[in-house]
Amino acid sequence: MKIKYWILLVPLIMAAGLGIMIVNNNAQNSALSNQQTTTTTVKFVNSAIIADGAVSTQSQATLNFQTSGKLIRLPFKEGDKIRSGQVIAQLDNYALQKQLTVALNNYKITRDNFDQTQQNAGNQLLKQQLAPTYSKAVANVDETINDALERILDQTQMTLNNSVASVDLANYALQLSKLVSPISGIVAHQDVNVAGVNITPATTFVVADPASAVFRAKVAQTNIYYVHEGNEATILIDGLQDKLSGTVEKIYPLKTTLPTGQVVYQVDIRCDDLVEKNIKLDQIGKAIIQTNAEKVALIPAWTVINGNRVWVNENNVPVLRQIKVGKIHDSEIEVTDGLNEGDKLITDPKLIASLKYSIL
């Protein structure tokens, strides 16, 4: 009779175990399917990166006055050609010229006094003038007089130095009343278009050299690692049907945050057609940059286990996948083999710990 009971119990135990496995597996599936925020879709870096940008110049100068004042001269208009050293704008400098005249007059007076003092000291006249002011009862009267004479000479020298400095400052202020272009090019921008108005140091004048025109692309920081100087690029200018060919010439070292919150790096693409076709500055467009990235995925570095495995969600089942990794970029790491486009990478360690497998 006991044998019969065991025969009946074995199928029941197997059925119960199977039920436990099914329930446990269903629990895992449910846990994965309900945890949408615990996975991220694997995306591969494109061999061609598309970036927005605009036509700019590498040789450009932004000019501002150091002080406020009345603008009395504006010899150029936007778009006019200008040579290095030419005046682009000038403030009213009547008061500054008068201040320089006063400083020069004071310098002349101070210089005459200095020369007279030096002459009096040389012919002992100054020493003779000082002698009666000291009592003969003073010990070392000659030494005392010589010390006083030396102090007088030092003071006249310092007074002369101050006068020279005043002339320099007045002359410098007069020079600052003119804005001089440091480069040759065109007047790209002026905050004011007519003379006779009062301006402040915030008033801006921009000179740019069209011969140094480049297409300045804004490459996302996740893609900048795959852009190098010398990479070929295709430029698409809005409103221009022709595609322009260029080469990555410069990658700026500092990142920039756009108004949208996106973090990008500026990349200059040299293209001779920008100058030959007279493409206007600030024209917007897109750049298609050919990179060296082939079948490379970027994933969070901390999700990699022992340097060669990650957890992925396969049909709502957690699977430990073997991978090959490449370079680390900040908080991300390259995966060169083992992942496919669209794979669901599990990014929540607590989820893996909560899923238990029953082995029977």
Backbone torsions as a table, in degrees:
resi	resn	phi	psi	omega
1	MET	NA	-39.3	179.9
2	LYS	-61.3	-37.3	179.5
3	ILE	-62.2	-39.3	179.8
4	LYS	-64.5	-39.6	178.4
5	TYR	-61.5	-42.6	179.4
6	TRP	-64.9	-37.8	178.4
7	ILE	-61.3	-36.7	179.5
8	LEU	-76.7	-31.7	-176.4
9	LEU	-75.2	-34.4	-177.0
10	VAL	-59.2	-49.4	177.8
11	PRO	-62.1	-34.9	179.9
12	LEU	-66.2	-42.2	178.9
13	ILE	-63.8	-42.4	179.4
14	MET	-64.1	-41.2	179.3
15	ALA	-65.0	-40.2	179.7
16	ALA	-66.0	-41.8	179.1
17	GLY	-63.3	-41.9	178.3
18	LEU	-63.1	-38.4	178.4
19	GLY	-64.0	-40.2	178.9
20	ILE	-62.9	-42.3	179.8
21	MET	-64.1	-42.1	-179.6
22	ILE	-65.1	-45.1	-179.8
23	VAL	-62.9	-43.8	-178.6
24	ASN	-64.8	-41.3	179.3
25	ASN	-65.4	-40.6	177.8
26	ASN	-63.7	-36.3	178.5
27	ALA	-64.5	-40.2	178.0
28	GLN	-64.0	-46.6	179.9
29	ASN	-59.5	-43.0	-179.5
30	SER	-64.6	-40.4	-179.1
31	ALA	-63.5	-43.0	-179.5
32	LEU	-69.9	-41.8	-177.1
33	SER	-69.2	-26.6	-178.4
34	ASN	-89.2	-10.5	-176.9
35	GLN	-103.6	70.4	-177.5
36	GLN	-64.3	-29.9	-176.2
37	THR	-82.8	-1.3	-176.9
38	THR	-95.1	-1.5	179.7
39	THR	-126.8	157.5	174.7
40	THR	-135.6	144.3	-178.5
41	THR	-79.9	129.7	179.9
42	VAL	-72.1	127.0	178.0
43	LYS	-123.2	140.8	-178.1
44	PHE	-96.9	147.8	176.6
45	VAL	-74.9	128.8	-178.8
46	ASN	-71.2	147.5	174.3
47	SER	-72.5	-17.6	175.3
48	ALA	-122.4	119.0	-178.6
49	ILE	-100.5	129.8	178.8
50	ILE	-102.4	129.1	-177.3
51	ALA	-138.9	137.7	174.3
52	ASP	-73.7	158.6	178.5
53	GLY	-176.1	-168.4	-179.0
54	ALA	-153.5	160.0	177.9
55	VAL	-74.9	128.9	-179.8
56	SER	-139.6	-173.9	177.7
57	THR	-130.3	149.1	177.3
58	GLN	-86.7	-19.8	177.4
59	SER	-111.6	101.4	-174.9
60	GLN	-150.1	142.6	-178.9
61	ALA	-130.6	130.4	174.9
62	THR	-105.1	122.1	-172.9
63	LEU	-115.3	141.4	177.1
64	ASN	-142.2	146.4	172.1
65	PHE	-73.2	153.2	179.9
66	GLN	-83.7	-20.9	-178.0
67	THR	-133.7	165.4	174.5
68	SER	-80.8	161.3	178.5
69	GLY	170.3	-179.5	179.5
70	LYS	-91.4	125.9	179.6
71	LEU	-78.8	118.3	-177.5
72	ILE	-110.7	-11.3	-178.1
73	ARG	-144.7	129.2	178.1
74	LEU	-143.0	80.2	-170.0
75	PRO	-73.4	-15.5	-176.4
76	PHE	-120.7	157.1	173.4
77	LYS	-114.4	163.7	178.8
78	GLU	-59.1	132.2	-178.7
79	GLY	97.1	-15.4	179.1
80	ASP	-70.9	148.0	175.6
81	LYS	-77.9	146.4	-179.6
82	ILE	-143.3	143.5	179.0
83	ARG	-100.9	156.1	177.2
84	SER	-60.2	131.1	179.5
85	GLY	97.6	-11.9	178.6
86	GLN	-79.4	148.4	180.0
87	VAL	-79.4	125.3	179.1
88	ILE	-94.8	-25.1	178.7
89	ALA	-162.7	152.7	-179.1
90	GLN	-143.9	138.7	176.9
91	LEU	-92.6	161.5	173.7
92	ASP	-62.2	121.6	-174.9
93	ASN	-119.4	21.7	-179.5
94	TYR	-57.8	-50.7	-179.3
95	ALA	-63.6	-36.6	-179.6
96	LEU	-67.9	-37.3	178.0
97	GLN	-65.3	-40.2	178.2
98	LYS	-66.0	-39.0	178.1
99	GLN	-63.9	-37.5	177.1
100	LEU	-66.5	-39.1	177.8
101	THR	-61.8	-45.3	177.8
102	VAL	-60.4	-43.4	-179.5
103	ALA	-63.7	-38.8	178.7
104	LEU	-68.0	-39.2	177.6
105	ASN	-63.6	-44.7	178.4
106	ASN	-62.7	-36.2	177.8
107	TYR	-63.5	-41.7	-179.8
108	LYS	-62.5	-43.9	178.7
109	ILE	-62.5	-46.2	-178.8
110	THR	-64.5	-38.0	-179.7
111	ARG	-65.9	-41.7	178.1
112	ASP	-62.0	-44.7	178.8
113	ASN	-62.0	-39.7	179.4
114	PHE	-63.6	-47.6	-178.7
115	ASP	-63.1	-38.8	179.9
116	GLN	-65.7	-42.0	178.9
117	THR	-62.6	-42.4	178.7
118	GLN	-62.2	-40.4	179.7
119	GLN	-67.2	-43.5	178.8
120	ASN	-62.5	-36.7	178.4
121	ALA	-69.4	-34.8	-177.8
122	GLY	-70.3	-35.1	-178.8
123	ASN	-98.9	17.1	175.8
124	GLN	69.3	4.9	-179.9
125	LEU	-66.3	-39.2	-179.7
126	LEU	-65.6	-38.8	179.5
127	LYS	-67.1	-37.3	178.1
128	GLN	-66.8	-34.1	178.4
129	GLN	-70.5	-29.2	-178.7
130	LEU	-82.4	-30.3	-172.6
131	ALA	-54.7	-46.9	-177.3
132	PRO	-63.6	-18.1	-178.1
133	THR	-79.9	-7.9	-179.5
134	TYR	-115.6	134.6	179.5
135	SER	-73.8	142.9	178.2
136	LYS	-67.6	-14.8	179.4
137	ALA	-73.8	-16.1	179.3
138	VAL	-68.8	129.7	178.6
139	ALA	-65.0	140.9	179.4
140	ASN	53.9	52.8	-176.9
141	VAL	-60.6	-36.8	179.4
142	ASP	-63.9	-41.8	178.8
143	GLU	-64.8	-38.8	179.2
144	THR	-64.5	-42.6	179.2
145	ILE	-65.2	-40.4	179.5
146	ASN	-64.2	-39.6	176.7
147	ASP	-62.7	-42.6	178.8
148	ALA	-64.2	-40.6	178.3
149	LEU	-61.9	-41.5	179.7
150	GLU	-64.1	-38.8	178.5
151	ARG	-66.0	-39.5	178.5
152	ILE	-62.9	-43.3	178.8
153	LEU	-64.2	-40.5	177.4
154	ASP	-62.4	-43.1	-178.3
155	GLN	-65.0	-40.8	178.4
156	THR	-66.4	-34.4	177.6
157	GLN	-66.4	-43.4	179.5
158	MET	-65.8	-37.3	177.9
159	THR	-63.6	-39.7	177.3
160	LEU	-65.8	-41.3	179.0
161	ASN	-61.7	-41.6	178.8
162	ASN	-64.2	-36.7	178.9
163	SER	-66.0	-41.6	177.3
164	VAL	-62.6	-41.7	178.9
165	ALA	-63.2	-38.1	178.4
166	SER	-63.1	-39.6	177.0
167	VAL	-64.9	-43.1	179.4
168	ASP	-61.4	-43.9	-178.9
169	LEU	-65.8	-41.2	178.6
170	ALA	-64.9	-39.7	178.4
171	ASN	-68.4	-38.8	178.3
172	TYR	-64.2	-43.0	178.0
173	ALA	-61.3	-36.9	178.2
174	LEU	-66.6	-39.5	178.0
175	GLN	-65.4	-35.0	-179.3
176	LEU	-70.8	-9.4	178.0
177	SER	-77.6	-3.4	177.7
178	LYS	-121.6	138.3	172.1
179	LEU	-101.9	121.5	-177.5
180	VAL	-112.7	132.1	-179.2
181	SER	-70.6	128.2	179.2
182	PRO	-83.8	-10.1	-178.0
183	ILE	-136.0	163.6	172.6
184	SER	-93.7	142.8	-179.2
185	GLY	168.6	-134.2	177.8
186	ILE	-129.7	155.8	173.7
187	VAL	-78.3	104.7	-175.0
188	ALA	-81.2	-30.2	-177.3
189	HIS	-159.9	143.5	172.2
190	GLN	-139.8	131.2	179.0
191	ASP	-69.3	-22.9	178.3
192	VAL	-124.9	151.9	-176.8
193	ASN	-115.8	-10.0	-179.2
194	VAL	-135.3	152.2	175.6
195	ALA	-83.1	168.1	178.1
196	GLY	96.1	2.0	-179.7
197	VAL	-108.8	155.1	176.4
198	ASN	-83.4	136.2	-180.0
199	ILE	-128.8	167.8	-179.0
200	THR	-124.1	173.1	176.4
201	PRO	-60.3	-15.5	178.8
202	ALA	-77.0	-15.8	179.2
203	THR	-68.1	128.2	-169.8
204	THR	-115.6	141.6	173.7
205	PHE	-127.3	134.6	-176.7
206	VAL	-124.3	129.3	175.0
207	VAL	-116.4	132.3	-178.5
208	ALA	-133.0	149.5	178.6
209	ASP	-102.4	105.4	-178.2
210	PRO	-60.3	-23.8	-179.8
211	ALA	-66.4	-17.7	179.5
212	SER	-101.7	23.2	-176.7
213	ALA	-63.0	138.1	176.0
214	VAL	-140.3	163.0	170.4
215	PHE	-97.0	117.7	-176.6
216	ARG	-97.6	105.0	-177.5
217	ALA	-92.0	150.9	178.0
218	LYS	-109.0	101.5	-175.7
219	VAL	-96.9	129.5	179.8
220	ALA	-59.0	145.4	-175.5
221	GLN	-63.3	-25.0	177.6
222	THR	-72.3	-17.8	-178.8
223	ASN	-106.8	-12.2	-171.9
224	ILE	-64.0	-24.7	-179.4
225	TYR	-65.3	-20.0	-175.9
226	TYR	-102.8	6.1	176.9
227	VAL	-105.5	129.6	-178.7
228	HIS	-133.7	155.2	175.5
229	GLU	-60.9	132.5	-177.3
230	GLY	102.7	-14.5	176.8
231	ASN	-61.8	138.7	177.3
232	GLU	-77.6	151.6	-177.9
233	ALA	-146.8	151.7	173.4
234	THR	-113.8	131.2	-176.8
235	ILE	-110.1	129.8	177.3
236	LEU	-115.8	107.7	180.0
237	ILE	-90.3	130.9	178.6
238	ASP	-57.9	129.3	179.2
239	GLY	88.9	-7.6	179.4
240	LEU	-111.8	123.0	-176.0
241	GLN	-74.1	-33.0	-177.4
242	ASP	-69.7	142.2	172.2
243	LYS	-90.4	133.8	-178.8
244	LEU	-104.7	142.1	179.7
245	SER	-103.6	141.0	-179.4
246	GLY	-151.0	-177.6	-178.9
247	THR	-136.8	137.5	176.8
248	VAL	-64.0	121.3	-176.0
249	GLU	-108.5	-31.6	-175.3
250	LYS	-150.4	137.5	175.4
251	ILE	-118.7	118.0	-176.3
252	TYR	-73.3	139.0	-172.5
253	PRO	-75.8	-23.5	-176.4
254	LEU	-100.6	139.4	179.4
255	LYS	-82.0	159.6	-179.0
256	THR	-128.9	138.4	177.2
257	THR	-101.3	120.7	-179.3
258	LEU	-76.9	162.3	177.4
259	PRO	-55.3	-25.5	178.9
260	THR	-76.7	-9.6	-177.1
261	GLY	96.9	-10.2	-179.9
262	GLN	-71.6	137.4	179.7
263	VAL	-98.0	124.8	-175.5
264	VAL	-134.2	165.6	171.1
265	TYR	-118.7	139.3	-179.9
266	GLN	-83.5	135.0	-178.5
267	VAL	-129.7	123.0	179.0
268	ASP	-90.9	128.7	179.2
269	ILE	-113.7	118.0	179.8
270	ARG	-81.2	131.0	-179.8
271	CYS	-146.7	116.4	-178.2
272	ASP	-63.7	-29.4	-178.4
273	ASP	-64.9	-23.8	178.7
274	LEU	-60.2	-36.3	179.0
275	VAL	-84.4	-45.3	-176.2
276	GLU	-64.9	-36.5	179.8
277	LYS	-90.7	5.0	177.1
278	ASN	55.8	46.0	177.1
279	ILE	-68.7	131.5	-175.8
280	LYS	-74.1	149.3	176.9
281	LEU	-65.2	149.2	177.7
282	ASP	72.4	4.1	173.6
283	GLN	-66.8	132.7	-175.5
284	ILE	-92.2	164.1	179.2
285	GLY	178.6	-160.3	179.8
286	LYS	-131.9	152.0	175.3
287	ALA	-120.6	133.1	174.7
288	ILE	-106.7	105.2	-174.3
289	ILE	-99.3	124.5	177.1
290	GLN	-80.7	122.5	-177.0
291	THR	-110.6	-179.9	178.0
292	ASN	-96.1	7.9	-177.0
293	ALA	-81.2	123.2	176.5
294	GLU	-133.2	115.6	178.1
295	LYS	52.6	51.6	178.0
296	VAL	-116.7	126.4	176.5
297	ALA	-105.9	147.3	174.7
298	LEU	-111.6	124.4	179.3
299	ILE	-132.2	160.9	175.9
300	PRO	-57.3	129.0	-174.7
301	ALA	-63.2	-32.0	-175.3
302	TRP	-72.2	-12.4	-179.8
303	THR	-81.0	-10.5	-178.1
304	VAL	-83.5	128.4	-178.3
305	ILE	-102.8	126.6	178.3
306	ASN	55.4	22.6	174.7
307	GLY	79.5	-2.0	-176.9
308	ASN	-149.9	15.6	-179.8
309	ARG	-142.7	148.9	174.3
310	VAL	-141.1	156.4	175.3
311	TRP	-91.0	130.2	176.0
312	VAL	-126.5	156.4	179.1
313	ASN	-97.4	109.5	176.8
314	GLU	-110.4	106.1	-179.2
315	ASN	54.5	44.6	178.3
316	ASN	67.3	22.3	175.5
317	VAL	-121.6	127.7	178.5
318	PRO	-72.5	126.8	-178.3
319	VAL	-128.0	133.6	178.0
320	LEU	-86.1	110.2	-173.7
321	ARG	-101.5	134.4	176.7
322	GLN	-83.9	137.5	-176.7
323	ILE	-136.9	169.5	170.1
324	LYS	-117.9	133.0	-175.7
325	VAL	-110.5	160.4	178.6
326	GLY	-121.3	-130.1	-176.8
327	LYS	-76.9	153.6	175.0
328	ILE	-99.2	131.7	178.0
329	HIS	-122.3	101.2	-177.9
330	ASP	57.0	-115.1	-177.5
331	SER	-95.8	4.8	-178.4
332	GLU	-118.3	159.0	-178.9
333	ILE	-133.5	145.8	177.8
334	GLU	-76.9	141.1	171.1
335	VAL	-119.9	115.0	-175.6
336	THR	-96.1	-13.6	179.9
337	ASP	-160.3	145.5	175.5
338	GLY	110.9	-15.3	178.8
339	LEU	-121.8	150.9	178.4
340	ASN	-118.4	157.5	176.9
341	GLU	-57.9	126.9	177.7
342	GLY	94.3	-7.4	175.9
343	ASP	-57.8	145.7	179.7
344	LYS	-96.9	107.3	-180.0
345	LEU	-86.6	126.4	179.4
346	ILE	-80.0	122.7	-174.3
347	THR	-113.1	6.0	-179.3
348	ASP	-113.4	103.6	-179.1
349	PRO	-60.1	-32.1	-179.3
350	LYS	-63.4	-32.1	-179.7
351	LEU	-66.2	-43.2	179.3
352	ILE	-62.5	-41.7	-178.1
353	ALA	-66.1	-29.2	-176.9
354	SER	-82.1	-14.9	-178.6
355	LEU	-93.2	117.0	-177.0
356	LYS	-110.8	137.7	176.6
357	TYR	-101.9	137.2	176.8
358	SER	-100.0	128.6	180.0
359	ILE	-110.1	118.8	-179.2
360	LEU	-117.1	NA	NA
